[in-house]
Amino acid sequence: MTAIAAILIFFITVLVHEFGHFIVAKKSGVLVHEFAIGMGPKIYSKKGKETLYSLRAIPIGGFCMMEGEDTDSASERSLTKQHPLKRILVMAAGPLMNFILAFVLLAIVNLSIGSITTTIDIVLPDSPAMEAGLIQGDEIVSIDGELVDSWQRFAEKISSIDSKNINDINLGIKRDGELKEVILLPKYFESEKRVMVGIQPTREKNIFLAIKGSFEYLIMLISLMFDFIIKLFSGKINADQVGGPVAVVSQIGEAAKYGILPLLNFSAFISVNLGFFNLLPIPALDGSRIIFAIIEWIRKKPISPEKEGIVHLVGFAFLMLLMLFVTYKDLIKLFG
C-alpha cells in the first residue's frame, strides 16, 4: 500500500508540474517535441501535429521536452529565442500548477470533513482552556487584541509562542452574542512537542468556507516553507531534520494508514513542497532559469546558452549529490 500510494503521489505531482510547463509553452509558441507520461522506455506513443505524446514504463512523473531548453537553437520557436517574460511564464507554470493541485486537494478534504471554524467544539479536560473557563460554542474573535478570522491564524499565533517563555494571553470570545475577554495561560505539552491550549474547533461543510480555508492553509504552508529555508540557512535546523525520498515514502505510508483524506492532505503538502522547491534560485531548477530570464530582461542582452547550460549542469550534479546524501541519512535513521 505504501509503495502504491508513494508512486501515485509522486506521479501525479510531477506530471501536473510538467503539464504546467507544457500548456504554457504551447500557448507561448514554443515548440514542444515530446510530452511524456512516466519515465523510461516507451510503451505507447502518438504523434500530434508537432508534439509526440508518449506513455512510458516507469510511472514516476513525466517530462516536457522543449526546443532549445538546454541547448542553443537557431529556431525562432526555441525557448531561448522567446522574450524573457514568456520564458518566465513557462518556467513558473510548473510550480504554479503544483500550488493549484494542492489547493484542489485541500478543498476536497475540506468539503469532505468540513472546514475548520473559530468556534470551539471540544474543551479538553485539565487543559489551559478548561482552567480559563472556555466552553463549547465559544467563538474566538481575537488574541491579544489582534483579530482572528480563521482557525489557521489562531493556531499560528499559539504555535509561535516560545515554549520557554510562556505568558498569559488575552483571548477575545463571543458567547451567546456577547463579547467577553478571557485570560488564558498556554502550556507546553511534551507529548506533542508544542505549545497548546486544549481546544478543538467545530467543522462546517460549506463550499465557500472550503475554498477560503484551502486558500488560507495553502498560504500557511508556503509561509512555513519560507520559514524552513530561513532556519536552515541560519543554522537553526540541522541535517538530521532534513528528510529525503525515503523519509517522504515513510510518511506517505503513515498517512495512507488513516485513509484517503489524510493521504490527500499529505499529497497537498508534497505538491506545495515540489512547487516551492522548484522556485528556489538553485541551478537546474525552474527558479534559476527564471533568474537567468530576469537578468537577460534587465540587461537587454541574451546570456550565452553554453554558459547557462554549464551552470545548470553543475547545479544538477550538486542536486544529485544532495539527494544521495539525504537518502543515505534517511536509511541510517530507518535501519540504524
C-alpha positions as CSV (number, residue, x, y, z in Angstrom):
1,M,0.0,0.0,0.0
2,T,2.8,2.4,0.9
3,A,4.6,1.8,-2.4
4,I,1.5,2.2,-4.5
5,A,0.5,5.4,-2.6
6,A,4.0,6.8,-2.9
7,I,4.2,6.1,-6.7
8,L,0.8,7.6,-7.2
9,I,1.6,10.8,-5.3
10,F,5.0,11.3,-7.0
11,F,3.5,10.5,-10.4
12,I,0.6,13.0,-10.1
13,T,2.6,15.9,-8.5
14,V,5.4,15.7,-11.1
15,L,3.1,15.1,-14.0
16,V,1.0,18.1,-13.0
17,H,4.2,20.2,-12.7
18,E,5.3,19.2,-16.2
19,F,1.8,19.7,-17.7
20,G,2.1,23.3,-16.4
21,H,5.3,23.8,-18.4
22,F,3.7,22.1,-21.4
23,I,0.5,24.0,-21.7
24,V,2.1,27.5,-21.3
25,A,4.9,26.6,-23.7
26,K,2.3,25.6,-26.3
27,K,0.3,28.8,-25.7
28,S,3.5,30.8,-25.9
29,G,4.5,29.4,-29.3
30,V,7.4,27.3,-28.0
31,L,8.0,24.1,-30.0
32,V,7.4,21.1,-27.7
33,H,9.0,17.9,-29.1
34,E,7.5,15.5,-26.6
35,F,5.2,15.4,-23.6
36,A,5.7,12.1,-21.7
37,I,3.6,10.4,-19.0
38,G,6.0,8.4,-16.9
39,M,9.8,7.8,-17.5
40,G,11.9,5.1,-19.1
41,P,11.1,3.0,-22.2
42,K,8.1,4.0,-24.3
43,I,5.0,1.7,-24.1
44,Y,2.8,3.8,-26.4
45,S,3.2,7.0,-28.4
46,K,1.1,9.1,-30.7
47,K,2.4,11.9,-32.9
48,G,0.3,15.1,-32.8
49,K,0.5,18.0,-35.2
50,E,4.1,18.6,-33.9
51,T,4.4,17.0,-30.5
52,L,4.9,13.4,-29.6
53,Y,2.7,12.2,-26.8
54,S,4.1,9.1,-25.1
55,L,3.3,6.7,-22.3
56,R,6.4,5.3,-20.6
57,A,7.1,2.2,-18.5
58,I,8.1,3.7,-15.2
59,P,5.1,5.5,-13.5
60,I,7.1,8.3,-11.9
61,G,6.1,11.7,-13.2
62,G,6.9,12.7,-16.8
63,F,8.7,15.3,-18.8
64,C,8.1,18.1,-21.3
65,M,10.9,18.3,-23.9
66,M,11.1,21.8,-25.4
67,E,13.2,23.1,-28.3
68,G,16.3,24.9,-27.0
69,E,15.6,24.2,-23.4
70,D,19.1,23.1,-22.5
71,T,21.0,23.8,-25.8
72,D,21.3,26.6,-28.2
73,S,18.9,26.5,-31.1
74,A,18.5,28.7,-34.2
75,S,14.8,28.0,-34.4
76,E,12.6,31.0,-33.7
77,R,10.3,28.7,-31.7
78,S,13.0,27.6,-29.3
79,L,12.6,28.5,-25.7
80,T,15.9,30.6,-25.7
81,K,14.6,32.8,-28.6
82,Q,11.4,33.8,-26.7
83,H,11.0,37.1,-24.9
84,P,12.2,36.8,-21.2
85,L,8.7,37.3,-19.9
86,K,7.4,34.3,-21.9
87,R,10.3,32.2,-20.6
88,I,9.5,33.3,-17.0
89,L,5.8,32.3,-17.5
90,V,6.8,28.9,-19.0
91,M,9.1,28.1,-16.1
92,A,6.8,29.5,-13.4
93,A,3.8,27.5,-14.8
94,G,5.1,24.2,-13.3
95,P,5.3,25.3,-9.7
96,L,2.0,27.2,-10.1
97,M,0.3,24.0,-11.2
98,N,1.6,22.3,-8.1
99,F,0.1,25.1,-5.9
100,I,-3.2,24.7,-7.8
101,L,-3.2,20.9,-7.3
102,A,-2.6,21.4,-3.6
103,F,-5.4,23.9,-3.4
104,V,-7.8,21.5,-5.1
105,L,-6.8,18.6,-2.9
106,L,-7.2,20.7,0.2
107,A,-10.7,21.9,-1.0
108,I,-11.7,18.2,-1.5
109,V,-10.6,17.4,2.1
110,N,-12.4,20.5,3.5
111,L,-15.6,19.6,1.7
112,S,-15.5,16.0,2.8
113,I,-14.8,16.6,6.5
114,G,-15.9,20.2,6.8
115,S,-13.9,23.4,7.1
116,I,-12.4,24.3,10.5
117,T,-14.2,27.3,12.1
118,T,-13.2,29.5,15.0
119,T,-15.9,28.1,17.2
120,I,-14.9,25.7,20.0
121,D,-16.3,22.2,19.8
122,I,-14.4,20.4,22.5
123,V,-12.5,21.7,25.5
124,L,-10.1,19.0,26.7
125,P,-10.1,18.0,30.4
126,D,-7.5,19.6,32.7
127,S,-6.3,21.8,29.8
128,P,-5.4,25.6,30.0
129,A,-8.7,26.3,28.1
130,M,-10.8,24.5,30.8
131,E,-8.9,26.3,33.6
132,A,-9.7,29.6,31.8
133,G,-13.4,28.8,31.7
134,L,-13.8,28.3,27.9
135,I,-16.8,26.2,26.9
136,Q,-18.2,24.6,23.8
137,G,-19.8,27.1,21.5
138,D,-17.4,30.0,22.4
139,E,-16.3,31.7,19.2
140,I,-12.7,33.0,19.2
141,V,-12.6,36.6,17.8
142,S,-9.2,37.9,18.9
143,I,-5.9,37.1,20.6
144,D,-4.0,39.8,22.4
145,G,-6.1,42.4,20.7
146,E,-5.4,41.0,17.2
147,L,-8.5,39.9,15.2
148,V,-8.7,36.2,14.4
149,D,-10.5,35.5,11.2
150,S,-9.5,31.8,10.8
151,W,-8.5,28.8,12.9
152,Q,-5.2,28.7,11.0
153,R,-4.5,32.2,12.2
154,F,-5.3,31.3,15.8
155,A,-3.1,28.1,15.5
156,E,-0.2,30.1,14.1
157,K,-0.3,32.5,17.0
158,I,-0.3,29.7,19.6
159,S,2.4,27.7,17.8
160,S,4.6,30.8,17.6
161,I,4.7,31.1,21.4
162,D,8.2,30.5,22.8
163,S,7.9,27.3,24.9
164,K,10.5,28.6,27.3
165,N,8.8,32.0,27.8
166,I,5.0,31.4,28.1
167,N,2.9,34.3,29.3
168,D,-0.8,34.9,29.7
169,I,-2.7,35.8,26.6
170,N,-5.9,37.8,26.3
171,L,-8.5,35.8,24.3
172,G,-11.5,37.7,22.9
173,I,-14.5,35.4,22.6
174,K,-18.2,35.7,21.6
175,R,-20.6,33.8,23.9
176,D,-24.3,33.9,23.4
177,G,-23.9,37.0,21.2
178,E,-21.8,38.9,23.8
179,L,-18.1,39.7,23.6
180,K,-16.0,38.6,26.5
181,E,-12.3,38.6,27.4
182,V,-10.6,35.5,28.9
183,I,-7.1,35.3,30.4
184,L,-5.5,32.1,29.2
185,L,-2.1,30.6,30.0
186,P,-1.0,28.2,27.3
187,K,1.1,25.1,28.2
188,Y,3.9,23.2,26.5
189,F,2.9,19.6,26.1
190,E,5.9,17.3,26.0
191,S,3.9,14.5,24.3
192,E,3.0,16.8,21.4
193,K,6.3,18.8,21.4
194,R,4.4,22.1,21.1
195,V,2.5,24.8,23.0
196,M,-1.2,24.1,23.2
197,V,-4.3,25.4,24.9
198,G,-6.5,22.3,24.7
199,I,-9.4,23.1,22.4
200,Q,-10.7,21.5,19.2
201,P,-12.8,23.6,16.7
202,T,-16.1,22.8,15.1
203,R,-16.3,22.0,11.4
204,E,-18.8,23.2,8.9
205,K,-19.4,21.8,5.4
206,N,-19.7,24.8,3.1
207,I,-18.2,25.2,-0.3
208,F,-17.3,28.9,0.3
209,L,-15.7,28.0,3.6
210,A,-13.8,25.1,2.0
211,I,-12.4,27.4,-0.7
212,K,-11.5,30.1,1.9
213,G,-9.9,27.5,4.2
214,S,-8.0,25.8,1.5
215,F,-6.5,29.1,0.3
216,E,-5.5,30.1,3.8
217,Y,-4.0,26.7,4.5
218,L,-2.1,26.9,1.2
219,I,-0.7,30.3,2.1
220,M,0.3,29.0,5.6
221,L,2.1,26.0,4.0
222,I,4.1,28.3,1.7
223,S,5.0,30.6,4.6
224,L,6.2,27.5,6.5
225,M,8.5,26.7,3.6
226,F,10.0,30.2,3.7
227,D,10.4,29.8,7.5
228,F,12.1,26.4,7.0
229,I,14.6,27.9,4.5
230,I,15.4,30.8,6.7
231,K,16.0,28.5,9.7
232,L,18.0,26.1,7.5
233,F,20.5,28.8,6.4
234,S,20.6,30.4,9.8
235,G,21.7,27.1,11.4
236,K,18.5,26.6,13.5
237,I,17.8,23.4,11.6
238,N,20.5,20.7,11.2
239,A,20.9,18.0,8.6
240,D,19.2,15.3,10.8
241,Q,15.9,17.3,10.5
242,V,16.0,17.3,6.7
243,G,14.3,14.3,5.0
244,G,14.7,12.9,1.6
245,P,12.7,10.5,-0.6
246,V,12.9,7.6,1.8
247,A,11.5,9.7,4.6
248,V,8.7,11.0,2.4
249,V,7.7,7.5,1.4
250,S,7.7,6.5,5.0
251,Q,5.4,9.5,5.9
252,I,3.2,8.7,2.9
253,G,2.8,5.2,4.3
254,E,1.8,6.6,7.7
255,A,-0.8,8.9,6.1
256,A,-2.2,6.1,4.0
257,K,-2.9,4.0,7.2
258,Y,-5.5,6.6,8.2
259,G,-7.5,6.6,4.9
260,I,-7.8,8.6,1.7
261,L,-8.4,12.1,3.3
262,P,-5.2,12.2,5.3
263,L,-3.4,10.9,2.2
264,L,-4.9,13.7,0.1
265,N,-3.9,16.2,2.7
266,F,-0.3,14.9,2.8
267,S,-0.3,14.9,-1.0
268,A,-1.2,18.6,-1.0
269,F,1.8,19.2,1.3
270,I,4.1,17.3,-1.1
271,S,2.8,19.3,-4.0
272,V,3.4,22.6,-2.2
273,N,7.0,21.3,-1.4
274,L,7.7,20.5,-5.0
275,G,6.4,23.8,-6.3
276,F,8.2,25.8,-3.7
277,F,11.5,23.9,-4.0
278,N,11.5,24.4,-7.8
279,L,11.1,28.1,-7.4
280,L,14.3,28.4,-5.4
281,P,17.2,30.1,-7.3
282,I,19.2,26.8,-7.5
283,P,20.9,25.9,-10.8
284,A,18.9,23.4,-12.8
285,L,15.7,24.3,-11.1
286,D,12.9,26.5,-12.5
287,G,13.8,29.3,-10.1
288,S,17.3,29.5,-11.6
289,R,16.0,29.6,-15.1
290,I,13.6,32.4,-14.1
291,I,16.6,34.3,-12.6
292,F,18.5,34.0,-15.9
293,A,15.5,35.3,-17.8
294,I,15.1,38.3,-15.5
295,I,18.8,39.1,-15.8
296,E,18.5,39.0,-19.6
297,W,15.4,41.1,-19.5
298,I,17.2,43.8,-17.4
299,R,20.5,43.8,-19.3
300,K,18.6,43.5,-22.7
301,K,21.2,41.1,-23.9
302,P,20.9,37.3,-24.1
303,I,23.1,35.2,-21.9
304,S,25.3,32.6,-23.7
305,P,23.3,29.3,-23.7
306,E,26.5,27.4,-23.3
307,K,27.4,29.2,-20.1
308,E,23.9,28.9,-18.7
309,G,23.9,25.2,-19.6
310,I,27.1,24.7,-17.7
311,V,25.6,26.4,-14.6
312,H,22.5,24.1,-14.8
313,L,24.7,21.0,-15.3
314,V,26.8,21.8,-12.3
315,G,23.6,22.5,-10.3
316,F,22.1,19.3,-11.4
317,A,25.2,17.3,-10.3
318,F,25.0,19.1,-6.9
319,L,21.3,18.2,-6.5
320,M,22.1,14.6,-7.3
321,L,24.8,14.5,-4.6
322,L,22.5,16.2,-2.1
323,M,19.8,13.7,-2.9
324,L,22.2,10.8,-2.3
325,F,23.3,12.4,1.0
326,V,19.7,12.8,2.3
327,T,18.7,9.4,1.1
328,Y,21.7,7.9,3.0
329,K,20.7,9.8,6.1
330,D,17.1,8.5,5.7
331,L,18.3,4.9,5.5
332,I,20.6,5.4,8.6
333,K,17.6,6.7,10.6
334,L,15.3,3.9,9.2
335,F,17.7,1.0,9.9
336,G,20.2,2.4,12.3
